[in-house]
Amino acid sequence: MNLNPLLEASPAIQIHVAAAVLAIALSGAMIAVRKGTTRHKLIGRMWVAMLATICLTSFFITQLNNGHFSWIHLLSSGTLVGLAYAIWAVRHGYIRAHKYAMISTMVGALGGAGAFTFMPDRLLGQVFFG
């Protein structure tokens, strides 16, 4: 493992990665905790904050497409919409819709997009695989 690419990256990338690591840890906690409790709500708020941070910082990361937005920014936009919908749903008592919106966001944003970060030409691919 070589942390130099991450340490030499822009602040936006460093914040993006830190928020992603925290979001992954919070995802595990969210799965383990009993739903509807004060702890669930606290972890959920922190998780949403981390996902929003990931999405917002992604708009400052444009190196992959020569300074322009790429397809991944569509995922960031969709994730922000999904988070807003999930918050709206739970505040209006649509618990099932909230649950599925959050699961979809967790799988899509952290699982789907996260898998691409480990490709050899990406920063975390360089960190972990050289």
ChimeraX attribute file (.defattr): number of C-alpha atoms within 10 A of each C-alpha:
attribute: neighborCount
match mode: 1-to-1
recipient: residues
	/A:1	10
	/A:2	13
	/A:3	13
	/A:4	11
	/A:5	15
	/A:6	16
	/A:7	12
	/A:8	10
	/A:9	12
	/A:10	13
	/A:11	14
	/A:12	17
	/A:13	19
	/A:14	15
	/A:15	17
	/A:16	22
	/A:17	20
	/A:18	14
	/A:19	21
	/A:20	21
	/A:21	14
	/A:22	14
	/A:23	25
	/A:24	18
	/A:25	12
	/A:26	18
	/A:27	17
	/A:28	10
	/A:29	16
	/A:30	19
	/A:31	11
	/A:32	10
	/A:33	13
	/A:34	11
	/A:35	13
	/A:36	9
	/A:37	10
	/A:38	10
	/A:39	14
	/A:40	17
	/A:41	14
	/A:42	12
	/A:43	18
	/A:44	20
	/A:45	13
	/A:46	15
	/A:47	23
	/A:48	21
	/A:49	15
	/A:50	22
	/A:51	26
	/A:52	20
	/A:53	20
	/A:54	25
	/A:55	24
	/A:56	17
	/A:57	19
	/A:58	21
	/A:59	16
	/A:60	17
	/A:61	19
	/A:62	14
	/A:63	10
	/A:64	12
	/A:65	10
	/A:66	8
	/A:67	10
	/A:68	12
	/A:69	16
	/A:70	15
	/A:71	8
	/A:72	17
	/A:73	18
	/A:74	12
	/A:75	18
	/A:76	21
	/A:77	16
	/A:78	16
	/A:79	23
	/A:80	20
	/A:81	14
	/A:82	17
	/A:83	22
	/A:84	14
	/A:85	16
	/A:86	24
	/A:87	20
	/A:88	14
	/A:89	17
	/A:90	14
	/A:91	11
	/A:92	10
	/A:93	10
	/A:94	13
	/A:95	15
	/A:96	12
	/A:97	16
	/A:98	21
	/A:99	15
	/A:100	12
	/A:101	20
	/A:102	20
	/A:103	15
	/A:104	16
	/A:105	23
	/A:106	19
	/A:107	12
	/A:108	16
	/A:109	21
	/A:110	19
	/A:111	13
	/A:112	13
	/A:113	14
	/A:114	15
	/A:115	12
	/A:116	15
	/A:117	15
	/A:118	16
	/A:119	14
	/A:120	14
	/A:121	12
	/A:122	13
	/A:123	20
	/A:124	21
	/A:125	18
	/A:126	19
	/A:127	17
	/A:128	13
	/A:129	12
	/A:130	13
